[in-house]
Amino acid sequence: MTTRAKDKLQAIDEVLYGILGKTGGDAVYHYLERNYSLRKGELPERLETFALGIEATFGSSALIIEKLVVKKIQSRLALTHEGEKPFNFLDFMKKIQEPI
């Protein structure tokens, strides 16, 4: 797993467990694996599936989770966000692929 992939996974982990606690975070990961065949370690490579899964789980509140993940990654990688464009989780995550 690349450094960027690890950063993405750690950011997702921190946000899910930070918001939902250990039991809630584990439940989301279990749901994603059971319903989307998406194992935790595959998240960085299958972000579209992750986005679909959390949207199915949290509805419009998934946007909050996506924004928090992006903020966590920006902080971790010392990146800034161009505020001119509308927020798009998948576009941002693809943009930070290796190398910079």
C-alpha positions in Angstrom: 0.0 0.0 0.0 1.4 3.4 -1.0 1.9 6.2 1.5 -1.0 8.1 0.0 -3.2 5.1 0.3 -2.3 4.7 3.9 -3.0 8.4 4.5 -6.4 8.0 2.9 -7.3 5.0 5.0 -6.0 6.6 8.2 -8.1 9.7 7.5 -11.2 7.6 6.9 -10.5 5.6 10.1 -10.0 8.7 12.2 -13.2 10.3 10.9 -15.5 7.2 11.2 -14.2 6.3 14.6 -14.1 9.9 15.8 -17.8 10.4 14.8 -19.2 7.0 15.5 -16.9 5.5 18.1 -15.3 2.1 17.9 -18.6 0.1 17.7 -20.1 2.4 15.1 -17.0 2.6 13.0 -16.7 -1.2 13.0 -20.4 -1.5 12.1 -19.8 0.8 9.0 -16.8 -1.3 7.9 -18.8 -4.5 8.4 -21.7 -3.1 6.4 -19.4 -2.1 3.5 -17.8 -5.5 3.5 -21.1 -7.4 3.6 -23.1 -5.2 1.2 -20.4 -3.9 -1.2 -17.7 -6.6 -0.9 -15.4 -3.7 0.2 -12.8 -4.7 2.7 -11.2 -1.9 4.8 -7.8 -2.3 3.2 -9.3 -1.8 -0.3 -10.9 1.6 0.5 -8.1 3.8 -1.0 -8.4 1.9 -4.3 -12.2 1.7 -4.3 -13.3 5.1 -3.2 -16.3 5.2 -5.5 -17.7 2.1 -3.7 -16.9 3.7 -0.4 -18.8 6.8 -1.3 -21.8 4.8 -2.5 -21.7 2.8 0.7 -21.6 5.7 3.1 -24.3 7.5 1.0 -26.5 4.5 1.3 -25.8 4.4 5.1 -26.0 8.0 6.0 -27.9 9.6 3.1 -27.2 13.3 2.7 -25.1 13.3 5.9 -22.5 11.3 4.0 -21.3 14.7 2.7 -20.3 15.6 6.2 -18.2 12.5 6.5 -16.6 13.1 3.1 -15.7 16.7 4.0 -14.2 15.7 7.3 -12.1 13.0 5.5 -10.9 15.6 3.0 -10.0 18.1 5.9 -8.1 15.4 7.7 -6.1 14.5 4.6 -5.4 18.2 3.9 -4.2 18.7 7.4 -2.0 15.5 7.3 -0.5 16.4 3.9 -0.4 20.2 4.4 -2.6 20.7 1.3 -4.9 23.6 0.6 -8.3 23.4 -1.1 -9.2 25.6 -4.0 -12.4 27.1 -2.8 -13.6 28.2 -6.2 -15.0 24.8 -7.3 -17.9 23.0 -5.6 -16.8 20.2 -3.2 -16.4 16.8 -4.8 -15.0 14.0 -2.6 -14.0 11.7 -5.4 -12.3 14.4 -7.5 -10.2 15.5 -4.4 -9.2 11.9 -3.6 -8.1 11.2 -7.2 -6.3 14.5 -7.3 -4.0 13.5 -4.4 -2.8 10.3 -6.0 1.0 9.7 -6.1 3.2 11.6 -6.9 2.6 15.2 -6.0 
